[in-house]
């Protein structure tokens, strides 16, 4: 009952009305506002461990928001059929009206066409392996997207309700200067791209109901409808009408980064040389690699995360029983010792990648600044499990109760 009492209070209802007003009434000459709202929901739901409450507003790092825009727009920019994202934008007039970061984005997408396209780019980025020859362009792209977010949708969103700029969102990049030799690494983007601020009640609404707001009947649906309409607009010369279904497919495309899964699998296979492993869920002995699966603690279907800390060994049968269910808090607390043991072993084998990933996904501060990263990360893991079960309504799982 606490959840329903909380979200039905006046501030949260007011914030939902405000969001609906933006979707219905705010002027939309480009797809930026859809991307901003969708990206904010992603950040609120995935990076609660990084939020700070200040005078009735909540501050989040800008880096993950910029990352989300890169993910959303990559399939659109890379599409063989030109999909306009601004009124009057056309493929036949590249020097004319266009979204601010399209030229930089095309440089990156063209480079990766023979390097596994979207998946190859995202895998390189997440692993800090962007080739040197393209890394300045990638950094320029991320910076351009950040500046576009700040100067356009963050500034103008909410104009239908207020004549003031930054009436809902605020941003802070004061004093932030990207060095000329900066490398586009997730940790650098997280720590050096500034912050954005939203009202606390909006943050709560996004955290609790964001999945509904960004579902097929709202932000993504509106974005697809917008792109479809302007591709059929007579003013967009040389643009072929793009079916709405095709645009929807592109908008929900996610990069497949399986390298970390393969890395974890190799690590556990090698570990069998020293003896059998313990199933992270049942505690039973896994005699050899033929009986083992590498399981996502937080299922990939519910949270697109292939970080090493989220990949632990489980019996094939137990992994099949768990499937896409969320491990219960009781189960995690019962299995805490072995989870942390596997984390420690992964860290010893792959210190740079493991520390970077867990710092971004679970820790409040960078790994190097942690006094006890294991306890901090485990507490954050429990919070994410509670969120997925209690707030988003996913089914919990415990082998002792199944």
N, C-alpha and C positions, 0 to 999 in steps of 0.2 A: 504493500500500500504506500510505502514511503516514496517510491519512484513516481507513482501517479499523483500523489499530493504535491510533490516537488515541481513537476513539469506543468501542473495545472494552475500554478500561482500566477498572479497578474503579470509580473515582469516577463516570465517566459512566454506567455500567450501574446503579450505585446510584441516581443521580439519576433515571434513567428509571423505575426501580422506584418511586421516591417519587412521580413524576408519575402513574404508573398507579394507585398506591394512592389518591391524591387523587381521581381520576376514579371509582374503584370504591367507595371506602369513606367518604370524607368526607361528612358530612351536607350535604344540598343542599335548603335551604328556598326558595332563590331562585336565579336564573340567574347570579348575580354571579361564582361561581367559574369557570364556563365562560368568561365574558367576560374575567376576569383572566388566565387561562391563554392564551386565544387572543390577547389583546392583548399579553401579554408576548412571545409568539412573534413577533408583528408587529414589536415594538420591537427585539428581539434581531437579527432578520434585516435590518431596514431602517436601524437607527441605530447600527450598530457603531462608526461614526466618533465617536459621542458617549459611548461607554462609558468608564468609568474603573475600574481594578482597585484595590481597597483591602482588604488583609488577608484574602485568600481569598474576597472577595465582589466582585461587579461592580455598579457604580452606573450607572443609566440615568436620563435625564430623565423626570419624570412626565408632562409635557405630551403627548408622543405616545401614551402609554397612555390618557390621558383622551380624546384625539381618536379613538382606536380605539373606545372605548365609545360615543361619539357616533355613529360610523358604524354600529356593530352595532345599536344600539337604535333609531335613527331609523326604519327601515322597520317595526319592530315597533310602536312607539308610533303611527306614522302609518297603520297598517293599518286599513281600514274595519271589519274584524272584530277585536274585542278579543282580544288574546293575553296571558293572564296570565303574569307572570314571577316570581311568588311564590305559594307555597301560600296559598290563601284569598283571593287577589286577584280582584276581580270588577268588571266595568264598572258593575254596578247599585249598588255601594256605594263611591263615589269617596272618601268620608271615612274609609273603613275601612282595612284592611291593604292596603298597596301598596308597590311599589319606591319608594325615597326620592325619585327625581328625576322620576317620571312627571308630576306637575302642571306643573313647570317645562318639561319636554319638550313637553307638549301646547300650552303657550303658544307655543313656537317653531314646532311643526309646524302649528298652526292659522294662524299668521301667514303661513307659506310655502305654504299650500294654493293660493293664487292667484298664486304667484311661482315656479312650476316645482318646487314641493315639495322633495324631497330634493336633487335636482340643483341647484336654484336656491340653496338654503341653502348647500350645500357650495361652490359656485362663489363666492358672496359671501364666505364665510368665508376660503377660500384666497386670495382676491384682496384681502382687507382692506376689503371693501365692505358689511359688515353695516350696514343702515340704522340711523340713530341711535335711532329710536323702539323698536327691538327689541334693540339691542346690550346694554343692561343685563340683559335677560332671558337673552340668550345667555351673557354672562359669568357670570351667576348659575347657569345650567345647568352650564357647565364646572366652576365651583367646587364645586357640589353633587356632581357626579360624582366629582371628585377626593376630596372629603371622604368620600364613600361608599366609594370604593375603599380608602382608608386605614383607615376605622373598621370595615369589614366583611370583605371577602375577604382583604385583606393581613393583617389581624389574625388571622383564624380559619383560613385555609387551612393544611392540614397537621395539623389536630386529630386526625385518625385515627391519626397516627404520634406525636404529642406532645401533652402536656397544657399546654404553654406557648403563650402567644400569640406571634405573629410568629416562629414557628419556622422558616419558610422565607423569607418576605418581610420586609423592613424598609422603613420610609419615613422621609423627612426633609422636613418643611415648617417647621421651627423658624425663627421670625423672619420667615416669609413672610406678608405681608398684602397682599391685593389692594386697591389704591386704589379709592375709590368711582367715580372717573371712568375706570377702566381700560377699554381697548377690546379686544374679543375678536379678536385678530389672531394668526396662527400663530406669529409670532416672539415675541410676548409670552407666549403659552402655553408655548412651548418654554423660555424663559429664566426664567420666574417661578412655575412650578408645583411646584418642588421636585424631589425624586429618590426613586427606589425602589431597593432593593438585593436581589440574589438571590445564592445561592452560585455561585461561578465554574463549578463543574461543571454546574450547572443551566443557566447561560447558554450553555455550550458545547453541551449537549444540545439546547437550543432552537434555537441557531444552525444546528446541523448537521442535526437531525432534526425540527425544528419543523413543517415542511410535512407530514410523515407524521402527527405527533401531532395536528395540527389538521385532518386530512382528514375525509372523510365518515364514516369508521368510528370517529372518536374525538370530539373536542370538539364540533364542529358537529353531528355525529350525535346525541351525547348531549343537547346543548342542545335540538335539535328534538324529540327523544323526550320530554324533560322537559316542554317547553311543551305538547306534544300530550297527554301524560298528565294534566297538571293542568287542561287545558281540558276534559277529559272527566271530571274528578273531581266527584262529587256535591256536595262542599262549596263548589265554585265556582258558586254559583247565578247564573243569568242569563248564563252563558257558554256559547256554542255550541262544540261540538267542532270544532277546527280540524285539517284534514288535515295530517299530518306533512310531506308533500311541499310544501304551501304554506308551512309554517314554514321548511323548508330553503331555499326560494326566497328568502324574506325575509332569512334570515341570511347569504346569500352576495351579496345586492344591494350593489353599489358605486355611488357617485355618479359620473355622467358629467360631467366638467368639460372641455368642449371649447373653452372660450373661449381658453385659452392657445394651443391648436393654431391656432385662427383668427387670433390675434394674431401668432403666428410666421409663418403663411402670408402674411398681409398684409405683414409686414416684409420677407420675402424677395421677394415680388412687387414691392414698391416698389424693392427694391435693383436689380432688372433695369434700372431707368431709368439707372443708372450703368454698366451693362455686364453681361455674363454672369456667372454664379456658378460656383463649383467644387464638384463633387460631393464630399461629405465622405468617401465611401468609395473611389471609383475615382480621384479627382483629375482626371477628365475635365471638360471645360467643358459646363455646362448652358446652351444658347443662349437659352432663353426659358422663361417660366413653364409653358408647356404640356408641357414635358419634365421638369418638377420635381415631386417629392413632398416633403412635410415628414416626415422619418423620426424615429421615437423611437430614439435610440441604444440605450438599454436598452428592449427591446420592452414595450409597455403590457400585453401578455398576461402577461408574467412579473413586471412591477413596475409597479403602477398609478401612473404618474408622468407628468403633463403639464406639468412645469416647463419654462420657456423653455430652460434649458441643455440639456435632453434632446431638443430639437426642432431638427434641423439639415437643410439641404437635400441631397437626393440625386437622382440620375437615377431616373426611374420604373423603368427596367429593373433597375437595381442595387437599388433598394428592394424590388422584387418578388423578386429573388434572395435578399435577406437575410431578408425576411418576419419571422418571430418568433424568428430565431436571435440569439444573443449575439455581438457583435463580439469577436474574439479580442484578447488583450492585445497581440500583435504588430501587429495592424491598428491599434489605437488609438495605439500608440507611433509607428507609421509616419505616422499622420495627425494627430498631436498639434498640429502648427503650425496647420493649418487649423481644427481644432476650437477651439483657443484664440482664433484670429482671429474665428470666428463668435461665440464667447462674448463677446469684447470688444465686438463690434459690437452684439450684443443688449443688453449692459450700457449702452452709450452711448445706445441708443434708449429703453430701459425700465429705468433704473437702480434704481428702488425695487422693482419686482416681481422683477427678475432677482436682485438682491443678497439679497433676502429668501428667495427659493426656494433659491438655491444654498447660502446659509448654513445653512438647515435640512436640506437633503438631502445635502450633501457636505462641508461645512466643520466643523472641530472647534470653532471659536469663531465668534462673530458676525462678519459681513462687515467691519464697521468696525474690528475689532481685528486683521485679517489684514495681515501685511506683504507677502505674495505670494499672493493668493487663487487665482491661476490655477494655480500649481504645486500648491498644497494641494488644490484641487478636482480636478485631473487625477489626482493620486496616489490620492485617494479613489475616483475613477471606476474606476481600474485595480483597486483592491481589491474593488469591487462586482462587476466583471466576473469576477475570479478566483473570488469566492464563488459566483456563479451557475453558473459552468462546473465548478469543481473540487469544490464542496460540494453544490450542488443538482443537478448533473448535466445542465444544459442544454447543447445542442449549440452549439459555437462556429462562427464564420463569418469567412472572409477571402476576398474576391473573387479573390485570386491563387492560392488553393488549391482553389477550387470549380470 
